[in-house]
Each structure stands twice: as structure tokens, then as C-alpha cells.
Amino acid sequence: MKRMIFAVLLGVASINSIPAKAQVSLNINIGQQPSWGPTGYDHVDYYYLPDIDAYYYVPGKQYVYLDNGAWVWKNSLPPRYANYDLYRGYKVVMNTPKPYLSHNKHIAQYGKFKNNNGKQQVIRDSKEAKYAGNRNLQQNTRPGQSNKNGNQKNDRPERNPGKDNNRRGGHR
């Protein structure tokens, strides 16, 4: 009888020592997405904007574009895009780190979406309940505007490795 009790206790102890491997990770950033972002996504890291060959970093609320051969992070688009309408331009969702490092690939792959002119539903115009907080939100992501504090975030991913990090506009 003692052996049977010992065996049961040993079995229970063995089962409890096995680590649980089933984990569920859910990352939702609907509240961070700008009202001009396309519908249908619960999480977005970057948007690629084929019309202007630029990216928008959703967590940092900043545009990433080439300026004199270097990738820069800015709170607004440069003056040359002052008339660009983010609501009508096509946006490609990119949930990969540093997508701008594959820029030539994106130009080739998504160039066909240039001049799409509003054929993509944006969050502002969506009737879905999950976007209710985004619809009327002015997130200062229009060209020519800066964010509330006017500062660039320092929690951005590293910029082009091997490039001079002290060049204008970069602190990667």
C-alpha cells in the first residue's frame, strides 16, 4: 500500500514539474492606428506608402523616408508632400522589423498601387465597432504637422547599419 501511495505521489509530482508550453500571445494596437489607416488589421507596425515611397511607424507616430540618401524619422512629411492625401493613398501593412531596409523590394512589389486614389477603406470611414475610438481621432499624422510635444521618439528600431549615425535626421 505504501508503494502505491508513493507511486501516485511521484506521478503527481512528475506531472506538476512539466512546464506548460501552450502560450497565447495577442498584440492589438487598434487604438494607436491613425484614422487614415486601412481597415482589417488588429496590429500594425508600419505602413508603406507606395505613392511617396515612404513608411509610417505606427508605435512612434513618425514617417520614415529617404532624405539625401539617409533614412530619417520625422513627425511630418517633407514639404514636397504637402498635398498628399493620406486618406486616399494606398497603405501596405508591414509587420516586420525595419521594412525600409527592403525598400527596393517594396517598390517593385507594391508600385502597382501607386495612384490608387481612395480604393482602400480607411478606419475613419469604417462602421466597425472596434474602430470607434479611431474614427474621429486627429492623430497629428498629416503632412506638415508635428506631434504634441514636437520631439522625435528615441525608442525606434536601429536605422541602416553601417551608415553614419550622426547624419542629419538620424539617431539610430
C-alpha positions as CSV (number, residue, x, y, z in Angstrom):
1,M,0.0,0.0,0.0
2,K,2.8,2.4,0.8
3,R,4.4,1.7,-2.5
4,M,1.2,2.5,-4.3
5,I,0.8,5.8,-2.4
6,F,4.5,6.6,-3.1
7,A,4.0,5.9,-6.8
8,V,0.9,8.1,-7.0
9,L,2.7,11.0,-5.3
10,L,5.7,10.5,-7.5
11,G,3.4,10.6,-10.6
12,V,1.6,13.8,-9.4
13,A,5.0,15.5,-8.7
14,S,6.3,14.5,-12.2
15,I,3.2,15.9,-13.9
16,N,3.4,19.2,-12.0
17,S,7.1,19.6,-12.9
18,I,6.4,19.5,-16.7
19,P,6.4,23.1,-17.9
20,A,3.3,24.3,-19.8
21,K,4.3,25.0,-23.4
22,A,0.9,26.4,-24.7
23,Q,1.1,30.1,-24.6
24,V,-1.1,32.6,-26.4
25,S,0.2,36.0,-27.4
26,L,-2.1,38.6,-28.7
27,N,-0.8,42.0,-29.6
28,I,-3.5,44.6,-30.6
29,N,-2.8,48.2,-31.4
30,I,-6.1,49.3,-32.9
31,G,-6.1,52.4,-30.7
32,Q,-2.8,53.5,-32.0
33,Q,-3.5,53.3,-35.7
34,P,-4.2,56.6,-37.4
35,S,-7.7,57.3,-38.7
36,W,-6.3,57.2,-42.3
37,G,-5.0,53.6,-41.8
38,P,-6.7,50.8,-43.7
39,T,-9.3,48.7,-42.0
40,G,-9.0,45.0,-41.3
41,Y,-5.9,44.9,-39.1
42,D,-5.7,44.5,-35.3
43,H,-2.0,45.2,-35.2
44,V,0.3,47.3,-37.4
45,D,3.9,48.2,-37.0
46,Y,4.5,50.1,-40.3
47,Y,2.6,51.2,-43.3
48,Y,4.4,51.5,-46.6
49,L,3.0,54.4,-48.7
50,P,3.8,53.5,-52.4
51,D,2.7,56.9,-53.7
52,I,5.5,58.7,-51.9
53,D,7.9,55.7,-51.3
54,A,7.8,56.4,-47.5
55,Y,6.8,54.4,-44.4
56,Y,4.8,55.3,-41.3
57,Y,5.9,53.8,-38.0
58,V,2.7,53.4,-36.0
59,P,4.0,53.0,-32.4
60,G,6.2,56.1,-32.8
61,K,3.7,58.1,-34.9
62,Q,6.5,59.0,-37.3
63,Y,7.2,59.0,-41.0
64,V,10.3,57.2,-42.3
65,Y,11.7,58.3,-45.7
66,L,14.9,58.9,-47.6
67,D,16.4,62.3,-47.3
68,N,19.7,62.9,-49.1
69,G,20.4,59.1,-49.2
70,A,19.7,58.5,-45.5
71,W,16.6,57.2,-43.8
72,V,15.1,59.8,-41.5
73,W,12.4,59.7,-38.9
74,K,10.2,62.8,-38.7
75,N,6.9,63.8,-37.2
76,S,5.7,65.1,-40.5
77,L,6.3,64.5,-44.2
78,P,8.6,66.9,-46.0
79,P,7.0,69.9,-47.8
80,R,7.2,68.2,-51.2
81,Y,4.3,66.0,-50.0
82,A,2.2,68.9,-48.6
83,N,-0.7,68.0,-50.9
84,Y,-0.5,64.2,-50.4
85,D,-3.8,62.9,-49.1
86,L,-3.2,60.1,-46.6
87,Y,-6.9,59.1,-46.7
88,R,-6.8,58.5,-50.4
89,G,-3.4,57.0,-50.8
90,Y,-2.8,53.2,-50.7
91,K,-1.3,51.8,-47.5
92,V,0.5,48.4,-47.3
93,V,0.7,47.0,-43.8
94,M,4.2,45.8,-42.8
95,N,4.7,43.9,-39.6
96,T,8.3,43.2,-40.0
97,P,11.2,45.0,-38.3
98,K,12.9,47.8,-40.3
99,P,10.9,47.3,-43.5
100,Y,12.7,50.3,-45.1
101,L,15.8,48.1,-45.3
102,S,14.0,46.2,-48.0
103,H,12.8,49.3,-49.8
104,N,13.8,48.3,-53.3
105,K,11.8,45.1,-53.0
106,H,8.8,47.1,-51.8
107,I,9.0,49.5,-54.7
108,A,8.9,46.5,-57.1
109,Q,6.2,44.6,-55.3
110,Y,3.8,47.4,-54.4
111,G,4.5,50.0,-57.1
112,K,1.3,48.9,-58.9
113,F,-0.7,50.5,-56.0
114,K,0.5,54.0,-56.8
115,N,-2.3,56.4,-57.7
116,N,-4.9,54.1,-56.2
117,N,-6.9,57.1,-55.2
118,G,-9.2,56.0,-52.4
119,K,-9.9,52.4,-53.4
120,Q,-9.0,51.2,-49.9
121,Q,-11.4,51.7,-46.9
122,V,-9.8,53.7,-44.1
123,I,-10.5,53.5,-40.4
124,R,-12.2,56.9,-40.3
125,D,-14.9,55.7,-42.7
126,S,-15.4,52.3,-41.1
127,K,-18.6,51.3,-39.3
128,E,-16.8,48.6,-37.4
129,A,-17.2,49.0,-33.6
130,K,-13.5,48.1,-33.0
131,Y,-12.5,51.4,-34.7
132,A,-14.9,53.7,-32.8
133,G,-12.1,55.3,-30.9
134,N,-10.1,56.0,-34.1
135,R,-12.7,57.4,-36.4
136,N,-12.8,61.0,-35.1
137,L,-9.3,61.0,-33.7
138,Q,-7.0,63.6,-35.1
139,Q,-3.6,62.0,-34.5
140,N,-1.4,64.7,-35.9
141,T,-0.2,62.4,-38.7
142,R,-1.0,64.8,-41.6
143,P,1.8,66.2,-43.6
144,G,3.2,69.5,-42.3
145,Q,2.2,68.8,-38.6
146,S,4.3,67.7,-35.7
147,N,3.2,65.7,-32.7
148,K,2.1,67.3,-29.5
149,N,5.5,67.6,-27.9
150,G,7.4,68.2,-31.1
151,N,10.0,65.7,-30.3
152,Q,11.2,62.6,-32.0
153,K,10.9,59.3,-30.2
154,N,14.1,57.6,-29.1
155,D,12.6,54.1,-28.8
156,R,12.7,53.5,-32.6
157,P,14.4,50.5,-34.2
158,E,18.0,51.0,-35.3
159,R,18.5,52.7,-38.6
160,N,20.7,51.5,-41.5
161,P,23.6,49.6,-40.1
162,G,26.9,50.7,-41.4
163,K,25.7,54.2,-42.1
164,D,26.9,57.3,-40.3
165,N,24.5,57.7,-37.3
166,N,25.3,61.3,-36.9
167,R,23.9,62.4,-40.2
168,R,21.1,64.8,-40.3
169,G,17.8,63.5,-39.0
170,G,19.2,60.2,-37.7
171,H,19.9,58.8,-34.3
172,R,19.7,55.1,-35.0
